[in-house]
Amino acid sequence: MITPERLAAAVAECAAEHKALDIVQLDLRGIVGYADYFVICSGRSDRQVKAIHDAIHRVLKERYGLLPHSVEGVAQARWVLMDYLDVVVHVFTPELRDYYRLEQLWGEAPALVLGGASG
């Protein structure tokens, strides 16, 4: 069984391997009861957002036997949310990420900036 911390790290690593931008991991433990981590990243376009989603889905299934509890937004691929219960993944286009500003909304959560490709 993979720990939530390791799962979040695996998601971030996979996103980085697929050229995601501005990868941030928010530690929500002690702040909310429904997830331990958010992993937030961006793709340059809706096509790249979908590719990042597809890669995360494939890698977590192949390596850990995990499927998301739910997925939203794949059809439009502007904000894809993948709910792995303890870890919630948000893959945005840059415009929607700027609009929703999740990092600022959850500003009290400790953040680990993991980089990714430069914008």
C-alpha positions as MATLAB code, in Angstrom:
seq = 'MITPERLAAAVAECAAEHKALDIVQLDLRGIVGYADYFVICSGRSDRQVKAIHDAIHRVLKERYGLLPHSVEGVAQARWVLMDYLDVVVHVFTPELRDYYRLEQLWGEAPALVLGGASG';
ca = [
       0.000    0.000    0.000;
       1.381    3.390   -1.001;
       1.301    6.228    1.529;
      -0.442    9.508    0.632;
       2.916   11.297    0.791;
       4.513    8.846   -1.648;
       1.445    8.963   -3.908;
       1.651   12.764   -4.089;
       5.359   12.507   -4.895;
       4.671    9.910   -7.614;
       2.033   12.172   -9.184;
       4.407   15.139   -9.148;
       7.215   13.047  -10.633;
       4.965   11.784  -13.423;
       3.727   15.313  -14.160;
       7.327   16.554  -14.349;
       8.267   13.740  -16.725;
       5.481   14.932  -19.011;
       6.641   18.554  -19.010;
       4.024   19.936  -16.599;
       4.604   23.531  -15.534;
       4.805   24.939  -11.999;
       4.181   21.763  -10.006;
       3.111   22.459   -6.421;
       2.226   19.985   -3.680;
      -0.002   21.358   -0.897;
       0.005   19.536    2.446;
      -3.618   19.669    3.629;
      -3.215   17.362    6.628;
      -4.794   19.021    9.621;
      -6.560   21.592    7.430;
      -9.262   19.554    5.666;
     -10.653   16.095    6.288;
     -11.168   14.906    2.726;
      -7.596   14.836    1.380;
      -4.021   14.865    2.626;
      -2.471   16.495   -0.444;
      -3.313   18.523   -3.518;
      -0.901   18.279   -6.414;
      -1.390   21.231   -8.757;
       0.281   21.688  -12.120;
      -0.278   23.202  -15.533;
      -0.009   22.147  -19.139;
       0.679   24.666  -21.889;
      -2.523   23.740  -23.750;
      -5.648   21.616  -23.398;
      -3.848   18.907  -25.396;
      -0.956   18.858  -22.920;
      -3.352   18.923  -19.933;
      -4.987   15.782  -21.333;
      -1.593   14.151  -21.951;
      -0.524   14.861  -18.346;
      -3.807   13.381  -17.080;
      -3.395   10.312  -19.275;
       0.168    9.756  -18.073;
      -0.719   10.078  -14.376;
      -3.675    7.718  -14.842;
      -1.559    5.141  -16.676;
       1.440    5.276  -14.335;
      -0.584    5.022  -11.114;
      -2.562    2.116  -12.544;
       0.511    0.255  -13.819;
       2.850    0.857  -10.868;
       0.446    0.860   -7.934;
      -2.802   -0.664   -9.206;
      -4.607    2.597   -8.419;
      -7.504    4.118  -10.283;
      -8.970    7.503   -9.381;
     -12.166    7.540   -7.340;
     -13.464   10.151   -9.786;
     -12.219   12.313  -12.647;
     -13.725   15.543  -13.930;
     -12.917   17.857  -16.824;
     -11.171   15.519  -19.258;
     -13.475   16.369  -22.177;
     -12.599   20.075  -22.104;
      -9.103   19.486  -20.647;
      -8.829   22.995  -19.228;
      -8.996   21.858  -15.581;
      -8.786   18.134  -14.963;
      -9.416   16.967  -11.407;
      -8.351   13.445  -10.456;
      -9.508   12.299   -7.022;
      -7.365    9.559   -5.491;
      -9.042   10.212   -2.095;
      -5.914   11.029   -0.048;
      -4.417   12.914   -2.997;
      -6.360   15.187   -5.339;
      -4.634   16.134   -8.593;
      -5.437   19.383  -10.423;
      -4.072   19.817  -13.955;
      -4.846   23.239  -15.408;
      -4.275   25.318  -18.482;
      -2.341   28.427  -17.370;
      -5.373   30.693  -17.854;
      -7.680   28.654  -15.626;
      -4.986   28.184  -13.009;
      -4.524   31.957  -12.858;
      -8.285   32.406  -12.606;
      -8.938   29.896   -9.795;
      -5.671   30.504   -7.875;
      -5.890   27.376   -5.716;
      -2.486   27.997   -4.175;
      -3.717   31.338   -2.811;
      -7.069   29.874   -1.748;
      -5.208   27.266    0.318;
      -2.466   29.706    1.325;
      -2.282   28.385    4.901;
      -1.290   24.921    3.650;
       2.443   24.157    3.581;
       3.511   24.132   -0.068;
       6.314   22.203   -1.688;
       7.189   23.777   -5.036;
       8.443   20.975   -7.213;
       9.212   22.944  -10.323;
       8.474   21.265  -13.583;
       9.170   22.790  -16.957;
       9.543   26.547  -17.010;
       6.689   28.573  -18.424;
];
